[in-house]
Amino acid sequence: MIIVPIKEGENIERALKKFKRKFEKTGVVRELRTRQAFIKPSVRRREEIKKAIYVQQLQQEEE
């Protein structure tokens, strides 16, 4: 459970912003999105390799 302490006279928008930031750090929404569809481990590994190759090419172009 996320608890956001509010000081007396503090703006509600500011408290809501703190709550959203804490909620985002928990990673609940990100995990829900990944669990919506099953991805086979081989496909996930292939995606990671493609991403690594892409990042490596970008770094080589900078040099």
Backbone torsions as a table, in degrees:
resi	resn	phi	psi	omega
1	MET	NA	134.0	-178.2
2	ILE	-92.6	127.4	178.6
3	ILE	-117.4	128.2	179.4
4	VAL	-118.8	106.0	178.4
5	PRO	-70.2	133.3	-178.8
6	ILE	-113.5	127.7	177.4
7	LYS	-78.9	155.6	-178.8
8	GLU	-64.1	130.1	179.8
9	GLY	83.2	4.4	-179.5
10	GLU	-76.6	143.0	-178.4
11	ASN	-66.8	139.9	-178.8
12	ILE	-68.1	-32.1	178.3
13	GLU	-64.7	-37.4	179.1
14	ARG	-66.4	-40.9	178.2
15	ALA	-65.6	-39.6	178.4
16	LEU	-64.1	-38.6	178.2
17	LYS	-63.3	-41.7	177.2
18	LYS	-61.9	-42.9	-179.9
19	PHE	-62.2	-46.5	-179.4
20	LYS	-61.1	-39.6	180.0
21	ARG	-64.8	-44.2	178.9
22	LYS	-64.6	-41.0	-179.6
23	PHE	-64.0	-40.5	179.8
24	GLU	-63.9	-36.8	-179.5
25	LYS	-67.5	-25.9	-179.9
26	THR	-69.2	-28.9	176.9
27	GLY	80.5	18.2	-177.8
28	VAL	-64.3	-47.3	-177.1
29	VAL	-64.6	-41.6	179.6
30	ARG	-61.8	-42.3	179.9
31	GLU	-66.6	-39.6	177.5
32	LEU	-60.1	-42.9	-179.3
33	ARG	-64.7	-38.4	-179.7
34	THR	-71.9	-27.6	-178.7
35	ARG	-84.9	-6.4	-179.3
36	GLN	-64.4	-34.7	179.8
37	ALA	-135.1	138.4	179.3
38	PHE	-78.8	133.4	176.5
39	ILE	-117.5	124.9	-178.9
40	LYS	-62.7	146.4	-179.9
41	PRO	-57.5	-35.3	179.9
42	SER	-66.8	-38.1	179.1
43	VAL	-69.2	-41.6	179.0
44	ARG	-62.1	-42.4	179.5
45	ARG	-64.1	-41.1	179.2
46	ARG	-62.2	-41.4	178.1
47	GLU	-63.3	-41.9	179.2
48	GLU	-63.1	-40.2	179.5
49	ILE	-65.7	-43.2	178.3
50	LYS	-60.3	-42.8	-179.7
51	LYS	-65.0	-42.3	179.8
52	ALA	-62.7	-40.8	179.1
53	ILE	-64.0	-42.8	179.7
54	TYR	-62.0	-46.1	179.9
55	VAL	-63.9	-40.5	179.7
56	GLN	-63.7	-40.3	178.3
57	GLN	-65.3	-39.1	177.2
58	LEU	-62.3	-40.9	179.7
59	GLN	-67.4	-36.7	179.2
60	GLN	-69.2	-34.2	178.1
61	GLU	-67.3	-32.6	179.1
62	GLU	-67.3	-32.1	-177.1
63	GLU	-78.2	NA	NA
